[in-house]
């Protein structure tokens, strides 16, 4: 009785090896894809994923669109005085609050840079009260002891036109204005003001009131209610 044919055995071994190699490669590719799309500290979507996939998809969605850009206040103070572990917790707490505050399956939030404290959120669909939405996000953060400067840019334009494509730039610029005003506030802009509720015009909003003290308060990671300054709507 003859043994197994060496040629058949070699082919079977080669097939098994090829199958193992393909499965291993698939796992590695999935791991790389997951790493490129996810921020390792917060578990949010990464800024790279936002740039390459989610932002183009949002532009093509055919829905009213808003971009909220947030920059956490006092992170450097936290790192310098309480250590980087506390700073990382400050960032993670903010990420958790933003994830819970946004509509699951509709809105998306991303950490803009792996080494930074900036977040971007894409808010899809009609937004009847942009200022109220911005202040709601700030209040949700403040309840967890997080202070942030927020810029929100909103348009009802449904076509892929400059007014829509510029939302991220406008939101970041508005965030810088909020930071320059002392932080803990929101600046809301829109390239199509004529489509917004007239009741939200800048002339009818409380004027800016600077914080009584520009000295940073010690951030607390537990429940607290730090005071928030007024948000303001400005023309883009």
N, CA and C of each residue as an Amber inpcrd file, in Angstrom:
protein
   708
   0.8670000  -1.1930000   0.0000000   0.0000000   0.0000000   0.0000000
   0.8960000   1.2330000   0.0000000   0.7250000   2.1130000  -0.9910000
   1.5970000   3.2810000  -1.1260000   1.1480000   4.4150000  -0.2080000
   2.0940000   5.3070000   0.1680000   1.7870000   6.4530000   1.0280000
   1.2080000   7.6090000   0.2330000   0.9640000   8.7090000   0.9080000
   0.4070000   9.8860000   0.2300000   1.3270000  10.3670000  -0.8790000
   0.7180000  10.8430000  -1.9220000   1.4910000  11.3910000  -3.0350000
   2.2000000  12.6590000  -2.5610000   3.5380000  12.7390000  -2.6690000
   4.2690000  13.9430000  -2.2080000   3.7960000  15.2190000  -2.8960000
   3.4390000  15.1260000  -4.1630000   2.9780000  16.3180000  -4.8720000
   1.6730000  16.8590000  -4.3130000   0.7320000  15.9440000  -4.0220000
  -0.5500000  16.3500000  -3.4460000  -0.3520000  16.9630000  -2.0680000
   0.5300000  16.3400000  -1.2840000   0.8030000  16.8620000   0.0560000
   1.4020000  18.2570000  -0.0090000   2.2920000  18.4830000  -0.9620000
   2.9150000  19.7960000  -1.1060000   1.8930000  20.8550000  -1.4930000
   0.9860000  20.4830000  -2.4150000  -0.0590000  21.4280000  -2.8330000
  -0.9830000  21.7630000  -1.6650000  -1.3670000  20.7300000  -0.8860000
  -2.2380000  20.9720000   0.2660000  -1.5610000  21.8780000   1.2870000
  -0.2490000  21.6360000   1.5140000   0.4910000  22.4710000   2.4590000
   0.5620000  23.9130000   1.9690000   0.7990000  24.0780000   0.6630000
   0.8700000  25.4260000   0.0970000  -0.4790000  26.1400000   0.2160000
  -1.5630000  25.3990000   0.0130000  -2.9050000  25.9950000   0.1380000
  -3.1790000  26.4330000   1.5690000  -2.7830000  25.5800000   2.5270000
  -2.9840000  25.9270000   3.9390000  -2.1850000  27.1680000   4.3180000
  -0.9490000  27.2450000   3.8360000  -0.1070000  28.4020000   4.1310000
  -0.6890000  29.6710000   3.5130000  -1.1660000  29.5400000   2.2550000
  -1.7550000  30.7100000   1.5850000  -2.9880000  31.2000000   2.3320000
  -3.8070000  30.2530000   2.8010000  -5.0020000  30.6320000   3.5480000
  -4.6340000  31.3280000   4.8440000  -3.6330000  30.7880000   5.5490000
  -3.1770000  31.4250000   6.8010000  -2.6470000  32.8160000   6.5350000
  -1.8720000  32.9720000   5.4490000  -1.2800000  34.2710000   5.1360000
  -2.3650000  35.2930000   4.8010000  -3.3780000  34.8600000   4.0540000
  -4.4670000  35.7710000   3.7000000  -5.2480000  36.2220000   4.9370000
  -5.5200000  35.2800000   5.8470000  -6.2440000  35.6330000   7.0700000
  -5.4200000  36.5840000   7.9260000  -4.1180000  36.3100000   8.0270000
  -3.2420000  37.1700000   8.8120000  -3.1720000  38.5670000   8.2170000
  -3.0610000  38.6460000   6.8910000  -3.0190000  39.9520000   6.2230000
  -4.3230000  40.7060000   6.4290000  -5.4490000  40.0200000   6.3510000
  -6.7490000  40.6630000   6.5590000  -6.8460000  41.2550000   7.9600000
  -6.3820000  40.5000000   8.9530000  -6.4080000  41.0060000  10.3310000
  -5.5350000  42.2420000  10.4720000  -4.3410000  42.2060000   9.8770000
  -3.4380000  43.3540000   9.9730000  -4.0340000  44.5790000   9.3060000
  -4.6430000  44.3690000   8.1210000  -5.2400000  45.5010000   7.4110000
  -6.4000000  46.1000000   8.1950000  -7.2050000  45.2410000   8.8150000
  -8.3130000  45.7410000   9.6350000  -7.7940000  46.5070000  10.8330000
  -6.6940000  46.0180000  11.4420000  -6.1220000  46.7020000  12.5890000
  -5.5720000  48.0670000  12.1790000  -4.9150000  48.1210000  11.0280000
  -4.3920000  49.3960000  10.5340000  -5.5310000  50.3600000  10.2240000
  -6.5850000  49.8530000   9.5890000  -7.7290000  50.7020000   9.2660000
  -8.3940000  51.2400000  10.5320000  -8.5550000  50.3550000  11.5340000
  -9.1630000  50.7800000  12.7850000  -8.3010000  51.8220000  13.4860000
  -6.9890000  51.6410000  13.4570000  -6.0800000  52.5980000  14.0810000
  -6.1320000  53.9480000  13.3790000  -6.2260000  53.9370000  12.0480000
  -6.2430000  55.1960000  11.3060000  -7.5450000  55.9560000  11.4980000
  -8.6280000  55.2580000  11.8400000  -9.9290000  55.9060000  11.9800000
 -10.2580000  56.2890000  13.4160000  -9.5100000  55.7780000  14.3830000
  -9.8670000  55.9580000  15.7820000  -8.7480000  56.6400000  16.5540000
  -9.1130000  57.6040000  17.3620000  -8.1430000  58.2280000  18.2570000
  -7.8740000  57.2870000  19.4190000  -6.6060000  56.9280000  19.6800000
  -6.3260000  55.9060000  20.6910000  -6.6580000  56.3340000  22.1160000
  -6.6200000  57.6160000  22.4220000  -6.8790000  58.0560000  23.8010000
  -8.3670000  58.0970000  24.1090000  -9.1650000  58.6550000  23.2030000
 -10.5800000  58.9060000  23.4950000 -11.5240000  57.8930000  22.8640000
 -11.0750000  57.1900000  21.8490000 -11.9670000  56.2880000  21.1290000
 -12.8520000  56.9870000  20.1150000 -12.7140000  58.3050000  19.9730000
 -13.4790000  59.0440000  18.9750000 -12.8730000  58.8170000  17.5900000
 -13.5840000  59.2780000  16.5680000 -13.0240000  59.2560000  15.2380000
 -11.7970000  60.1610000  15.1800000 -10.8550000  59.8010000  14.3240000
  -9.6160000  60.5690000  14.2200000  -9.7830000  61.7330000  13.2490000
  -8.8940000  62.7110000  13.3730000  -8.9030000  63.8270000  12.4480000
  -8.5980000  63.3930000  11.0290000  -7.7330000  62.3880000  10.8700000
  -7.4170000  61.8900000   9.5280000  -8.6620000  61.2920000   8.8670000
  -9.4330000  60.5450000   9.6310000 -10.6530000  59.9380000   9.0900000
 -11.6530000  61.0150000   8.7130000 -11.7470000  62.0550000   9.5410000
 -12.6270000  63.1830000   9.2300000 -12.2240000  63.8180000   7.9070000
 -10.9160000  64.0660000   7.7340000 -10.4390000  64.7330000   6.5270000
 -10.6870000  63.9000000   5.2670000 -10.4050000  62.6010000   5.3430000
 -10.4030000  61.7770000   4.1400000 -11.7610000  61.1910000   3.7760000
 -12.6250000  60.9410000   4.7820000 -13.8820000  60.2510000   4.4900000
 -15.1310000  60.9680000   4.9930000 -15.1520000  61.3050000   6.2700000
 -16.4060000  61.7730000   6.8580000 -16.7750000  63.1900000   6.4100000
 -15.7920000  64.0770000   6.2590000 -16.1120000  65.4280000   5.8130000
 -16.6000000  65.4270000   4.3610000 -15.9270000  64.7500000   3.4200000
 -16.4870000  64.6790000   2.0660000 -17.8900000  64.0800000   2.0430000
 -18.1310000  63.0690000   2.8820000 -19.4660000  62.4700000   2.9170000
 -20.4950000  63.4620000   3.4380000 -20.1230000  64.2610000   4.4400000
 -21.0440000  65.2660000   4.9810000 -21.3610000  66.3300000   3.9460000
 -20.3680000  66.7270000   3.1620000 -20.5980000  67.7330000   2.1280000
 -21.5720000  67.2310000   1.0740000 -21.5550000  65.9270000   0.8200000
 -22.4240000  65.3600000  -0.2150000 -23.7730000  64.9030000   0.3280000
 -24.0150000  65.0900000   1.6220000 -25.2110000  64.5050000   2.2410000
 -26.5100000  65.1460000   1.7910000 -26.4690000  66.3700000   1.2660000
 -27.6970000  67.0400000   0.8440000 -28.5770000  67.4840000   1.9980000
 -27.9890000  67.6540000   3.1940000 -28.7200000  68.1090000   4.3760000
 -28.1150000  69.4060000   4.8860000 -28.9120000  70.2310000   5.6090000
 -28.2930000  71.3430000   6.3200000 -27.1690000  70.8090000   7.2090000
 -26.1380000  71.6060000   7.3860000 -24.9400000  71.0980000   8.0540000
 -24.3610000  72.1450000   8.9890000 -23.9220000  71.7050000  10.1410000
 -23.2180000  72.5760000  11.0810000 -21.9410000  71.8930000  11.5210000
 -20.9210000  72.7040000  11.7850000 -19.6550000  72.2110000  12.3180000
 -19.3920000  72.9350000  13.6260000 -19.1770000  72.1780000  14.6810000
 -18.7990000  72.7410000  15.9790000 -17.3310000  72.4290000  16.2180000
 -16.5500000  73.4500000  16.4860000 -15.1140000  73.2930000  16.7590000
 -14.8770000  73.7140000  18.2040000 -14.3300000  72.8140000  19.0000000
 -14.1160000  73.0790000  20.4260000 -12.6460000  72.9820000  20.7720000
 -12.2050000  73.9200000  21.5870000 -10.8390000  73.9210000  22.1120000
 -10.9530000  73.9800000  23.6320000 -10.4580000  72.9510000  24.3150000
 -10.5800000  72.9110000  25.7720000  -9.7350000  74.0030000  26.4160000
 -10.3160000  74.6590000  27.4120000  -9.5840000  75.6690000  28.1830000
  -8.8170000  74.9890000  29.3160000  -7.6900000  75.5630000  29.6840000
  -6.9430000  75.1870000  30.8860000  -6.2490000  73.8270000  30.8100000
  -6.1270000  73.2430000  29.6200000  -5.4420000  71.9490000  29.5780000
  -3.9710000  72.0920000  29.9510000  -3.2990000  73.1190000  29.4640000
  -1.8940000  73.3160000  29.8170000  -1.7400000  73.4970000  31.3160000
  -2.6460000  74.2600000  31.9190000  -2.6000000  74.4510000  33.3720000
  -2.7550000  73.1040000  34.0740000  -3.6680000  72.2850000  33.5930000
  -3.8870000  70.9660000  34.2060000  -2.6480000  70.0920000  34.0760000
  -2.0460000  70.0680000  32.8890000  -0.8350000  69.2720000  32.7000000
   0.3000000  69.7500000  33.5930000   0.4670000  71.0790000  33.6950000
   1.5860000  71.6330000  34.4590000   1.4070000  71.4580000  35.9590000
   0.1720000  71.5370000  36.4370000  -0.0610000  71.5390000  37.8700000
  -0.5710000  70.2180000  38.4330000  -1.1670000  69.3950000  37.5880000
  -1.7280000  68.1420000  38.0900000  -1.1730000  66.9140000  37.3830000
  -0.3670000  67.1400000  36.3570000   0.2570000  66.0310000  35.6620000
  -0.4820000  65.6680000  34.3940000   0.2370000  64.9760000  33.5070000
  -0.3460000  64.6310000  32.2090000  -1.4350000  63.5740000  32.3280000
  -1.3910000  62.7640000  33.3660000  -2.4710000  61.7970000  33.5490000
  -3.8010000  62.5230000  33.7720000  -3.7570000  63.5840000  34.5860000
  -4.9690000  64.3810000  34.8070000  -5.3780000  65.0980000  33.5270000
  -4.3870000  65.5510000  32.7420000  -4.7070000  66.1890000  31.4680000
  -5.3860000  65.2350000  30.5070000  -4.8910000  63.9890000  30.4660000
  -5.5330000  62.9920000  29.6110000  -6.9640000  62.7120000  30.0720000
  -7.1590000  62.6860000  31.3860000  -8.5130000  62.4620000  31.9010000
  -9.4370000  63.6240000  31.5580000  -8.8900000  64.8390000  31.5740000
  -9.6450000  66.0320000  31.1940000 -10.1440000  65.8900000  29.7460000
  -9.2500000  65.4430000  28.8540000  -9.6060000  65.2500000  27.4480000
 -10.6380000  64.1340000  27.3000000 -10.4270000  63.0250000  28.0090000
 -11.3380000  61.8860000  27.8850000 -12.7230000  62.2200000  28.4230000
 -12.7840000  62.9920000  29.4850000 -14.0800000  63.3970000  30.0320000
 -14.8360000  64.2540000  29.0190000 -14.1170000  65.1950000  28.3830000
 -14.7470000  66.0320000  27.3680000 -15.2530000  65.1790000  26.2070000
 -14.4500000  64.1970000  25.7830000 -14.8530000  63.3200000  24.6810000
 -16.1100000  62.5400000  25.0440000 -16.1810000  62.0610000  26.2720000
 -17.3600000  61.2990000  26.7140000 -18.6030000  62.1790000  26.7190000
 -18.4790000  63.3990000  27.2240000 -19.6220000  64.3120000  27.2700000
 -20.1180000  64.6250000  25.8610000 -19.1890000  64.9230000  24.9520000
 -19.5850000  65.2630000  23.5870000 -20.2650000  64.0800000  22.9080000
 -19.7490000  62.8770000  23.1230000 -20.3620000  61.6960000  22.5160000
 -21.7850000  61.4980000  23.0090000 -22.0120000  61.7460000  24.2980000
 -23.3450000  61.5650000  24.8660000 -24.2950000  62.6940000  24.4760000
 -23.7440000  63.8950000  24.2140000 -24.5870000  65.0500000  23.9160000
 -25.0930000  65.0510000  22.4710000 -24.3800000  64.3790000  21.5800000
 -24.7650000  64.3830000  20.1760000 -25.7140000  63.2350000  19.8660000
 -26.4320000  63.3600000  18.7640000 -27.4260000  62.3600000  18.3740000
 -26.7340000  61.1420000  17.7730000 -26.9400000  60.0080000  18.4040000
 -26.2990000  58.7780000  17.9420000 -26.8090000  58.4000000  16.5540000
 -25.8820000  58.0890000  15.6650000 -26.2420000  57.6940000  14.3190000
 -26.5390000  58.8500000  13.3880000 -26.5110000  60.0890000  13.9030000
 -26.7860000  61.2640000  13.0760000 -25.5760000  62.1980000  13.0760000
 -25.1740000  62.6470000  14.2610000 -24.0270000  63.5300000  14.4000000
 -22.7660000  62.7070000  14.6370000 -21.6220000  63.3260000  14.3950000
 -20.3410000  62.6580000  14.6070000 -19.3810000  63.6210000  15.2880000
 -18.5120000  63.0870000  16.1430000 -17.5180000  63.9090000  16.8200000
 -16.1490000  63.2670000  16.6580000 -15.1470000  64.1040000  16.4740000
 -13.7890000  63.6550000  16.1950000 -12.8080000  64.4360000  17.0670000
 -11.7060000  63.7890000  17.4120000 -10.5890000  64.5020000  18.0220000
  -9.6820000  64.9490000  16.8880000  -9.4910000  66.2480000  16.7450000
  -8.8310000  66.7890000  15.5600000  -7.3910000  66.3290000  15.4210000
  -6.6570000  66.3030000  16.5490000  -5.2410000  65.9380000  16.5180000
  -4.9490000  65.0180000  17.6930000  -4.1130000  64.0160000  17.4710000
  -3.8340000  63.0400000  18.5270000  -3.1600000  63.6600000  19.7370000
  -2.3940000  64.7180000  19.5240000  -1.6830000  65.3360000  20.6420000
  -2.3360000  66.6480000  21.0790000  -3.5580000  66.9040000  20.6330000
  -4.1830000  68.1810000  20.9260000  -5.4350000  68.0600000  21.7670000
  -6.0460000  69.2010000  22.0300000  -7.2630000  69.2550000  22.8420000
  -8.4070000  69.8810000  22.0580000  -8.3710000  69.7090000  20.7350000
  -9.4320000  70.2410000  19.8880000 -10.3360000  69.1100000  19.4040000
 -11.6160000  69.4130000  19.3230000 -12.6130000  68.4660000  18.8420000
 -13.4380000  69.1310000  17.7460000 -13.9010000  68.3180000  16.8060000
 -14.8220000  68.8010000  15.7790000 -16.0360000  67.8880000  15.7480000
 -17.2050000  68.4880000  15.6510000 -18.4500000  67.7280000  15.5670000
 -19.2010000  68.1380000  14.3120000 -19.7220000  67.1510000  13.5930000
 -20.5610000  67.3880000  12.4230000 -22.0100000  67.1780000  12.8350000
 -22.8230000  68.2140000  12.7120000 -24.2280000  68.1730000  13.1060000
 -25.0640000  68.2420000  11.8390000 -25.7850000  67.1830000  11.5430000
 -26.5500000  67.1060000  10.3040000 -28.0210000  67.4290000  10.5390000
 -28.6450000  68.0220000   9.5300000 -30.0630000  68.3070000   9.5980000
 -30.3520000  69.7230000  10.0480000 -31.6390000  70.1280000   9.9930000
 -32.0160000  71.4920000  10.3790000 -31.6040000  71.8110000  11.8150000
 -31.1530000  73.0330000  12.0300000 -30.7230000  73.4980000  13.3540000
 -31.4510000  74.8070000  13.6220000 -32.5850000  74.7180000  14.3230000
 -33.4430000  75.8890000  14.4940000 -32.8280000  76.9290000  15.4130000
 -31.9800000  76.5120000  16.3220000 -31.3950000  77.4400000  17.2960000
 -29.9040000  77.1440000  17.4330000 -29.0750000  77.6450000  16.5020000
 -27.6420000  77.3640000  16.5750000 -27.0140000  77.8220000  17.8780000
 -27.4040000  79.0170000  18.3370000 -26.8320000  79.5230000  19.5840000
 -27.2020000  78.6170000  20.7560000 -28.4690000  78.2050000  20.8150000
 -28.8940000  77.3280000  21.9030000 -28.1720000  75.9990000  21.8770000
 -27.9040000  75.4740000  20.6720000 -27.1870000  74.2010000  20.5720000
 -25.7580000  74.3550000  21.0760000 -25.1190000  75.4620000  20.7210000
 -23.7470000  75.7000000  21.1730000 -23.6890000  75.8360000  22.6950000
 -24.6140000  76.6060000  23.2460000 -24.6050000  76.7990000  24.6960000
 -24.9490000  75.5010000  25.4310000 -25.8040000  74.6720000  24.8200000
 -26.1380000  73.3910000  25.4340000 -24.8940000  72.5140000  25.5580000
 -24.0800000  72.4970000  24.5040000 -22.8450000  71.7150000  24.5670000
 -21.9240000  72.2340000  25.6600000 -21.8030000  73.5610000  25.7660000
 -20.9360000  74.1310000  26.8010000 -21.4610000  73.8100000  28.1910000
 -22.7680000  73.8570000  28.3830000 -23.3330000  73.5510000  29.7010000
 -23.1410000  72.0810000  30.0490000 -23.2960000  71.2040000  29.0690000
 -23.0680000  69.7790000  29.3320000 -21.6240000  69.5490000  29.7720000
 -20.6930000  70.2310000  29.1270000 -19.2870000  70.1200000  29.5270000
 -19.0580000  70.7040000  30.9110000 -19.6790000  71.8550000  31.1810000
 -19.4570000  72.5200000  32.4700000 -19.9610000  71.6850000  33.6330000
 -20.9810000  70.8790000  33.4030000 -21.5000000  70.0180000  34.4590000
 -20.4820000  68.9610000  34.8810000 -19.5210000  68.6870000  34.0130000
 -18.4570000  67.7370000  34.3380000 -17.1390000  68.4390000  34.6230000
 -17.2000000  69.7450000  34.8500000 -16.0010000  70.4910000  35.2050000
 -15.1040000  70.8330000  34.0390000 -15.6350000  70.8240000  32.8190000
 -14.8330000  71.1070000  31.6310000 -15.2200000  72.4770000  31.0840000
 -14.2180000  73.3250000  30.8640000 -14.4340000  74.6180000  30.2230000
 -13.8810000  74.5440000  28.8020000 -14.6090000  75.1110000  27.8570000
 -14.1770000  75.0480000  26.4600000 -14.5620000  76.3190000  25.7270000
 -13.7940000  76.6160000  24.6840000 -14.1460000  77.6690000  23.7360000
 -14.7340000  76.9770000  22.5160000 -15.8600000  77.4910000  22.0300000
 -16.5890000  76.7850000  20.9730000 -16.9090000  77.7270000  19.8260000
 -16.6420000  77.2680000  18.6280000 -17.0680000  77.9730000  17.4270000
 -18.0250000  77.0860000  16.6560000 -19.1570000  77.6300000  16.2520000
 -20.1370000  76.8470000  15.5020000 -20.4850000  77.5810000  14.2150000
 -20.3450000  76.8750000  13.0930000 -20.7040000  77.4290000  11.7900000
 -21.8190000  76.5780000  11.1990000 -22.8320000  77.2550000  10.6450000
 -24.0350000  76.5450000  10.2020000 -24.5140000  77.0910000   8.8690000
 -24.9850000  76.1930000   7.9960000 -25.5840000  76.6220000   6.7330000
 -26.7590000  75.7190000   6.3870000 -27.7360000  76.3110000   5.7180000
 -28.8600000  75.5340000   5.1860000 -28.6690000  75.2490000   3.7030000
 -27.5570000  75.7250000   3.1450000 -27.2550000  75.4620000   1.7300000
 -27.0220000  73.9690000   1.5340000 -27.7430000  73.3650000   0.5800000
 -27.6790000  71.9170000   0.3990000 -26.7000000  71.4950000  -0.6880000
 -26.3100000  72.4280000  -1.5560000 -25.3980000  72.0910000  -2.6310000
 -23.9480000  72.1900000  -2.1530000 -23.0660000  71.5050000  -2.8850000
 -21.6420000  71.5400000  -2.5580000 -21.0680000  72.8410000  -3.1290000
 -21.2050000  73.9350000  -2.3810000 -20.7650000  75.2600000  -2.8100000
 -19.8280000  75.8130000  -1.7430000 -19.1070000  76.9100000  -2.0400000
 -18.1670000  77.4530000  -1.0480000 -18.7800000  77.7120000   0.3160000
 -20.0440000  78.1740000   0.3580000 -20.6770000  78.4400000   1.6470000
 -20.7170000  77.1970000   2.5170000 -20.8050000  76.0480000   1.8970000
 -20.8530000  74.7870000   2.6310000 -19.4360000  74.2630000   2.9170000
 -18.5790000  74.3460000   1.9110000 -17.2240000  73.8130000   2.0570000
 -16.3940000  74.5990000   3.0620000 -16.7660000  75.8540000   3.3310000
 -15.9890000  76.6990000   4.2330000 -16.3700000  76.5420000   5.7030000
 -17.3330000  75.6760000   6.0080000 -17.8450000  75.6050000   7.3830000
 -16.7610000  75.2570000   8.3930000 -15.8830000  74.3310000   8.0760000
 -14.8490000  73.9470000   9.0480000 -13.9080000  75.1160000   9.3270000
 -13.5200000  75.8340000   8.2840000 -12.6440000  76.9930000   8.4910000
 -13.3440000  78.0620000   9.3290000 -14.6130000  78.3190000   9.0260000
 -15.3600000  79.3220000   9.7840000 -15.5170000  78.9090000  11.2480000
 -15.7900000  77.6180000  11.4790000 -15.9630000  77.1470000  12.8550000
 -14.6730000  77.2870000  13.6520000 -13.5410000  76.9650000  13.0330000
 -12.2590000  77.0970000  13.7360000 -11.9390000  78.5610000  14.0270000
 -12.2120000  79.4470000  13.0500000 -11.9790000  80.8700000  13.2730000
 -12.8790000  81.3970000  14.3910000 -14.1370000  80.9460000  14.4390000
 -15.0540000  81.3620000  15.5020000 -14.5700000  80.8580000  16.8530000
 -14.0090000  79.6530000  16.8790000 -13.4680000  79.1190000  18.1280000
 -12.3110000  79.9890000  18.6230000 -11.4650000  80.4440000  17.7150000
 -10.3630000  81.3220000  18.1240000 -10.8940000  82.6330000  18.6980000
 -11.9970000  83.1340000  18.1260000 -12.6080000  84.3440000  18.6870000
 -13.1110000  84.0840000  20.1080000 -13.7520000  82.9280000  20.2950000
 -14.2430000  82.5930000  21.6330000 -13.0840000  82.4760000  22.6270000
 -11.9780000  81.8930000  22.1870000 -10.8070000  81.7720000  23.0530000
 -10.2580000  83.1530000  23.4010000 -10.2290000  84.0560000  22.4090000
  -9.7280000  85.4040000  22.6460000 -10.6250000  86.1800000  23.5930000
 -11.8980000  85.8260000  23.6830000 -12.8290000  86.5000000  24.5880000
 -12.7480000  85.9590000  26.0150000 -11.8340000  85.0580000  26.2640000
 -11.6340000  84.5650000  27.6190000 -12.0030000  83.1130000  27.8160000
 -12.5620000  82.4720000  26.7890000 -12.9290000  81.0720000  26.9050000
 -14.2570000  80.8760000  27.6060000 -14.7030000  79.6360000  27.6670000
 -15.9770000  79.3300000  28.3170000 -17.1760000  79.9300000  27.6210000
 -17.0630000  80.1690000  26.3030000 -18.1730000  80.7880000  25.5790000
 -18.2000000  80.2510000  24.1610000 -19.2300000  80.6270000  23.4160000
 -19.3920000  80.1810000  22.0420000 -19.5320000  81.3750000  21.1200000
 -18.9750000  81.2730000  19.9300000 -19.1950000  82.2350000  18.8600000
 -19.8250000  81.4640000  17.7050000 -20.9720000  81.9230000  17.2220000
 -21.7350000  81.2320000  16.1950000 -21.7450000  82.0780000  14.9280000
 -21.4270000  81.4580000  13.8020000 -21.3760000  82.1820000  12.5320000
 -22.1270000  81.3750000  11.4850000 -22.4740000  82.0490000  10.3820000
 -23.1060000  81.3680000   9.2610000 -22.8610000  82.1660000   7.9960000
 -22.5530000  81.5010000   6.8870000 -22.3980000  82.2230000   5.6210000
 -23.7230000  82.6060000   4.9750000 -24.8490000  82.1820000   5.5340000
 -26.1590000  82.5070000   4.9390000 -27.1160000  83.0010000   6.0140000
 -26.8050000  84.1490000   6.5770000 -27.6080000  84.6770000   7.6730000
 -29.0530000  84.9230000   7.2980000 -29.3210000  85.2150000   6.0430000
 -30.6970000  85.5280000   5.6680000 -31.6280000  84.3420000   5.8510000
 -31.0760000  83.1160000   5.9990000 -31.9280000  81.9500000   6.1640000
 -32.1590000  81.6100000   7.6250000 -31.5010000  82.3300000   8.5310000
 -31.6580000  82.0340000   9.9440000 -32.8500000  82.7730000  10.5340000
 -33.2910000  82.3200000  11.6580000 -34.3980000  82.9450000  12.3630000
 -34.0310000  84.3840000  12.7060000 -34.8260000  85.3760000  12.2660000
 -34.5010000  86.7780000  12.5730000 -34.3580000  87.0250000  14.0670000
 -35.0150000  86.2360000  14.8930000 -34.9060000  86.4430000  16.3400000
 -33.5050000  86.1870000  16.8420000 -32.6590000  85.5390000  16.0170000
 -31.3000000  85.2460000  16.4420000 -30.2940000  86.2370000  15.8770000
 -30.7650000  87.3660000  15.3580000 -29.8410000  88.3340000  14.7850000
 -28.9230000  88.8850000  15.8630000 -27.6990000  89.2910000  15.5210000
 -26.7450000  89.7510000  16.5260000 -27.2420000  90.9230000  17.3560000
 -28.0540000  91.8010000  16.7490000 -28.4810000  92.9910000  17.4730000
 -29.3700000  92.6610000  18.6710000 -30.0060000  91.4770000  18.6550000
 -30.9410000  91.1350000  19.7220000 -30.3200000  90.2450000  20.7980000
 -29.0440000  90.0010000  20.6840000 -28.3780000  89.1310000  21.6500000
 -27.6410000  89.9750000  22.6740000 -27.6200000  89.4890000  23.9130000
 -26.9000000  90.2120000  24.9560000 -25.4830000  90.5130000  24.5060000
 -25.0090000  91.7450000  24.7390000 -23.6390000  92.0620000  24.3410000
 -22.6430000  91.2350000  25.1530000 -21.4500000  91.1370000  24.5990000
 -20.3990000  90.3720000  25.2700000 -20.0390000  90.9890000  26.6050000
 -19.9760000  90.1610000  27.6230000 -19.5580000  90.6170000  28.9470000
 -18.3240000  89.8310000  29.3340000 -17.1590000  90.4630000  29.4050000
 -15.9410000  89.7200000  29.7290000 -16.0130000  89.1470000  31.1280000
 -15.2790000  88.0560000  31.3220000 -15.2300000  87.4400000  32.6440000
 -14.6280000  88.4210000  33.6350000 -15.0640000  88.3250000  34.8860000
 -14.5650000  89.2390000  35.9010000 -13.0700000  89.0690000  36.1260000
 -12.5880000  87.8580000  35.9980000 -11.1670000  87.5940000  36.1930000
 -10.6440000  86.7860000  35.0210000  -9.4910000  87.1820000  34.5040000
  -8.8770000  86.4520000  33.4150000  -7.9380000  85.3650000  33.9260000
  -7.7760000  85.2440000  35.2430000  -6.9410000  84.1930000  35.7880000
  -7.6530000  82.8560000  35.6640000  -6.9700000  81.8400000  35.1430000
  -7.6440000  80.5360000  34.9770000  -8.0020000  79.9240000  36.3070000
  -9.2340000  79.3890000  36.3780000  -9.6460000  78.6620000  37.5710000
  -9.1050000  77.2570000  37.5000000  -8.8960000  76.6590000  38.6430000
  -8.4280000  75.2830000  38.6600000  -9.5280000  74.3870000  38.1160000
  -9.2470000  73.6560000  37.0280000 -10.2740000  72.7570000  36.5020000
 -10.5250000  71.6130000  37.4670000 -11.7720000  71.2140000  37.5900000
 -12.1250000  70.0690000  38.4220000 -12.7440000  68.9990000  37.5540000
 -12.3780000  67.7600000  37.8070000 -12.8580000  66.6640000  36.9850000
 -14.1450000  66.0720000  37.5100000 -14.5870000  66.5230000  38.6550000
 -15.8440000  66.0440000  39.2080000 -16.9700000  66.9730000  38.8240000
 -18.2100000  66.6880000  39.2740000 -19.3470000  67.5600000  38.9580000
 -19.1310000  68.9670000  39.4760000 -19.4080000  69.9450000  38.6660000
 -19.2880000  71.3370000  39.0720000 -20.0880000  72.1830000  38.1040000
 -20.2110000  73.4590000  38.4120000 -20.9550000  74.3750000  37.5600000
 -20.1440000  75.6430000  37.3500000 -19.0160000  75.5810000  36.6140000
 -18.2680000  76.8040000  36.3660000 -19.1030000  77.7790000  35.5550000
 -18.9590000  79.0700000  35.8530000 -19.7540000  80.0650000  35.1630000
 -19.4070000  80.1390000  33.6870000 -20.4080000  80.3320000  32.8440000
 -20.2070000  80.4640000  31.4160000 -20.5250000  81.8930000  31.0010000
 -19.6850000  82.4310000  30.1410000 -19.9770000  83.7390000  29.5930000
 -20.9720000  83.6030000  28.4560000 -21.5220000  84.7470000  28.0250000
 -22.5550000  84.7110000  26.9920000 -21.9510000  84.2990000  25.6510000
 -22.7200000  83.5540000  24.8760000 -22.3160000  83.3150000  23.4930000
 -22.7580000  84.4950000  22.6660000 -22.2080000  84.5810000  21.4680000
 -22.5210000  85.7120000  20.5980000 -22.5820000  85.2260000  19.1640000
 -23.5090000  85.7670000  18.4110000 -23.6040000  85.4990000  16.9790000
 -22.9290000  86.6310000  16.2350000 -22.0800000  86.2830000  15.2850000
 -21.4030000  87.3170000  14.5060000 -21.5330000  86.9760000  13.0240000
 -21.4040000  88.0110000  12.1910000 -21.4320000  87.7870000  10.7490000
 -20.1230000  87.1790000  10.3090000 -20.1890000  86.2160000   9.3780000
 -18.9730000  85.6180000   8.8560000 -18.3440000  86.5310000   7.8180000
